[in-house]
Amino acid sequence: MSETTDVLIERDGPYTTVTMNRPRRRNALSRTFLLQLTDAFTEIAGTDARGVILAADGPVFSAGHDFADMAGASHADVRDLLRVCTTLMQTIQSVPQVVIARVHGLATAAGCQLVASCDLAVAAESAAFAAPGGKGGWFCHTPLVAISRNVGRKRAAEMALTGDTIDAATAADWGLINYAVPDDDLGKATLALLQRATQGSPRSKALGKQAMYAQLDRPESDAYAYSVEVMAASSQTPEAQEGMRAFLDKRRPEWPA
């Protein structure tokens, strides 16, 4: 295990766990913390890890932005901090590994955005999620970007406008997370989903993840045009050809190194 201030990185076989280790601040996303998390994911992207688990220490997954960074800050400073946060969210989606959030406790505001930005998410039944800005004086504009792309317009509007907290079962029903599981099963269920999601060729998976995000927000005709080109080109890779031959030969594939 290596430690970079408030971020713990631990490799276990094909998987790496990134643990937010700032419980004294409810894992609030200060500028320094955001940069450390971005550095951790950037570092892992260059390794042969197959998947990444994003976890947290303490009773709260993440309370969102650290207002100590923002109270009294200038327009330019807040804009820059929000861009630093956006870079973390985009980095999580750009790394070649499958990233899964293992959520316990409360994930609120930018903490909820963090969950929504991961490829997959499993939460304990006791977990809860919120975009609380609608109750106060600072609306959750940037968290809503990720949240709305998971739950759809009406449910995103409900979360953002009411600021209400939703439980894990509701979050699963709405599509914010994949599963809500008994608290004691959280680790096991997260690992099981990650194992299923990292089967197959790592290079094919990395390209697939990249293309999935690239087409999601395009109009349907553009998404098909883009995906046709990517899928046609990737059919020529050694991984694709090996998968086809293995299927035809009725044998297990041997992925190129």
C-alpha positions in Angstrom: 0.0 0.0 0.0 1.2 3.5 -0.8 0.0 6.7 0.7 -0.2 10.1 -0.8 -1.5 12.4 1.9 -5.2 11.6 2.1 -5.3 9.0 -0.8 -4.5 5.4 -0.3 -3.6 3.1 -3.2 -3.5 -0.6 -2.8 -2.9 -3.3 -5.4 -4.4 -6.7 -4.9 -3.9 -9.0 -7.9 -5.5 -7.5 -11.1 -7.3 -4.8 -9.1 -6.3 -1.5 -7.5 -8.3 0.2 -4.7 -8.2 3.9 -4.3 -9.4 4.9 -0.9 -10.4 8.4 0.1 -8.8 8.7 3.5 -10.0 12.0 4.8 -12.7 11.1 7.3 -11.9 14.0 9.6 -13.4 16.2 6.8 -16.0 13.7 5.7 -13.9 13.1 2.6 -14.7 16.6 1.3 -13.2 17.3 -2.0 -10.7 20.1 -1.4 -8.5 21.3 -4.2 -5.5 19.4 -2.9 -7.6 16.3 -2.4 -9.0 16.5 -5.9 -5.5 16.8 -7.4 -4.3 13.8 -5.3 -7.2 11.7 -6.5 -6.5 12.8 -10.1 -2.8 11.9 -9.8 -3.8 8.5 -8.3 -6.0 7.6 -11.3 -3.5 8.9 -13.8 -0.8 6.7 -12.1 -3.0 3.6 -12.2 -3.9 4.3 -15.9 -0.3 3.5 -16.8 -0.3 0.1 -15.0 -1.6 -3.3 -16.0 -4.4 -3.2 -13.4 -7.6 -4.6 -14.9 -10.0 -2.6 -12.6 -10.1 0.1 -10.0 -12.3 0.3 -6.9 -13.0 3.8 -5.5 -13.7 3.5 -1.8 -13.7 5.7 1.3 -12.8 5.5 4.9 -15.0 6.9 7.7 -18.7 7.2 8.1 -19.3 9.3 4.9 -18.3 8.4 1.3 -17.9 12.1 0.4 -19.6 15.3 1.5 -18.8 17.0 -1.8 -16.8 20.2 -2.2 -14.9 21.5 0.8 -16.5 24.9 1.5 -13.3 25.9 3.3 -11.8 26.3 -0.2 -14.8 28.3 -1.4 -16.1 30.6 1.2 -14.9 34.0 0.3 -13.0 32.8 -2.7 -13.0 34.9 -5.9 -15.0 34.1 -9.0 -11.8 33.1 -10.8 -10.6 30.8 -7.9 -13.9 29.0 -7.7 -14.0 28.5 -11.5 -10.5 27.1 -11.3 -11.4 24.7 -8.5 -14.5 23.5 -10.4 -12.3 22.8 -13.4 -10.0 20.8 -11.2 -13.0 18.8 -10.1 -14.1 18.3 -13.6 -10.7 17.0 -14.6 -11.0 14.3 -11.9 -14.4 13.2 -13.2 -13.2 13.1 -16.8 -10.0 11.3 -15.8 -12.0 8.5 -14.1 -13.9 8.0 -17.4 -10.8 8.2 -19.6 -8.5 5.7 -17.8 -8.5 2.3 -19.6 -9.5 0.4 -16.5 -13.1 -0.3 -15.4 -13.7 2.0 -12.3 -16.3 1.0 -9.8 -17.5 3.0 -6.8 -17.9 1.1 -3.5 -20.3 3.4 -1.6 -21.2 3.5 2.0 -22.7 6.3 4.0 -23.6 9.6 2.4 -22.5 10.7 -1.1 -23.7 14.3 -1.5 -23.2 17.1 -4.1 -19.8 16.6 -5.7 -19.5 13.3 -3.8 -22.6 12.1 -5.6 -21.1 13.5 -8.8 -18.1 11.3 -8.1 -20.3 8.2 -7.9 -22.1 9.1 -11.0 -18.8 9.6 -12.9 -17.6 6.1 -12.1 -18.3 3.4 -14.7 -20.1 1.3 -12.2 -21.3 1.7 -8.6 -22.4 -0.6 -5.8 -23.8 0.8 -2.6 -24.6 -0.5 0.9 -28.3 -0.4 1.6 -27.6 2.2 4.3 -26.0 4.6 1.8 -27.7 7.7 0.7 -27.3 10.2 -2.1 -28.2 13.9 -2.6 -27.6 17.0 -4.7 -28.6 19.4 -1.9 -27.9 22.7 -3.5 -31.6 23.2 -4.3 -32.3 23.5 -0.6 -29.7 26.3 -0.1 -28.0 29.2 -1.8 -25.7 27.4 -4.2 -27.2 25.1 -6.8 -25.5 21.8 -7.7 -24.8 22.9 -11.3 -21.7 20.7 -12.0 -22.8 17.6 -10.0 -26.0 17.7 -12.1 -24.0 17.1 -15.3 -23.0 13.7 -14.1 -26.1 12.9 -12.2 -28.5 13.8 -15.0 -26.6 11.5 -17.4 -27.3 8.6 -15.1 -30.9 9.1 -13.9 -32.5 11.1 -16.7 -34.1 14.6 -16.8 -37.1 14.3 -14.5 -35.4 12.5 -11.7 -32.3 14.7 -12.0 -34.6 17.7 -11.7 -36.2 16.2 -8.6 -32.9 15.6 -7.0 -31.5 19.0 -7.9 -34.6 21.1 -7.2 -35.7 19.5 -4.0 -32.3 18.7 -2.6 -33.8 15.6 -1.1 -31.7 12.7 0.0 -32.5 9.4 -1.7 -31.7 6.0 -0.3 -29.7 3.3 -2.0 -32.7 1.3 -3.2 -34.0 4.4 -4.9 -30.6 5.2 -6.4 -30.5 1.7 -7.9 -34.0 2.0 -9.3 -33.2 5.4 -10.8 -29.9 4.2 -12.4 -27.5 6.2 -10.2 -25.9 3.0 -9.0 -26.0 -0.6 -10.3 -27.0 -2.3 -7.1 -27.9 -1.7 -3.5 -26.8 -4.6 -1.3 -26.8 -5.5 2.4 -24.1 -3.6 4.2 -22.2 -6.7 5.1 -22.1 -7.8 1.4 -20.8 -4.5 0.0 -17.2 -5.6 -0.5 -18.1 -9.0 -1.9 -20.7 -7.6 -4.3 -18.5 -4.8 -5.5 -15.7 -7.3 -6.3 -18.1 -9.7 -8.0 -19.4 -7.0 -10.4 -15.9 -5.8 -11.1 -14.8 -9.3 -11.9 -17.7 -9.7 -14.4 -16.9 -6.3 -15.9 -13.2 -7.0 -16.5 -13.5 -10.3 -18.4 -12.1 -10.4 -21.9 -9.2 -8.6 -23.6 -8.0 -5.5 -21.6 -7.2 -3.6 -24.7 -10.6 -4.2 -26.2 -12.2 -3.2 -22.9 -10.2 0.0 -22.8 -11.3 1.0 -26.4 -14.9 0.0 -25.6 -15.0 2.2 -22.6 -13.6 5.1 -24.5 -16.0 4.7 -27.4 -19.0 4.2 -25.0 -18.5 7.6 -23.4 -17.8 9.2 -26.8 -21.1 8.1 -28.3 -23.4 8.5 -25.3 -24.2 12.2 -25.7 -24.3 12.3 -29.5 -27.6 12.2 -31.5 -28.5 8.7 -32.4 -27.5 9.0 -36.1 -24.1 10.4 -35.1 -23.6 7.8 -32.4 -24.2 5.0 -35.0 -21.9 6.6 -37.5 -19.1 7.0 -34.9 -19.7 3.5 -33.5 -19.7 1.8 -36.9 -16.2 3.2 -37.6 -14.8 2.3 -34.2 -16.3 -1.2 -34.4 -15.1 -1.8 -38.0 -11.6 -0.7 -37.2 -11.4 -2.7 -34.0 -12.5 -5.8 -35.8 -9.0 -5.9 -37.3 -7.2 -6.0 -33.9 -5.5 -9.2 -32.7 -8.0 -9.4 -29.8 -11.0 -9.3 -32.0 -9.7 -11.9 -34.4 -8.7 -14.2 -31.6 -12.1 -13.9 -30.0 -13.8 -14.8 -33.3 -11.5 -17.7 -34.0 -11.9 -19.0 -30.4 -15.7 -18.9 -30.8 -15.6 -20.7 -34.1 -13.1 -23.3 -32.7 -15.2 -23.8 -29.6 -12.2 -23.0 -27.3 -11.2 -20.4 -24.7 -9.5 -17.4 -26.2 -5.9 -16.6 -25.6 -5.6 -12.8 -25.5 -2.4 -11.3 -26.9 -0.1 -9.8 -24.3 
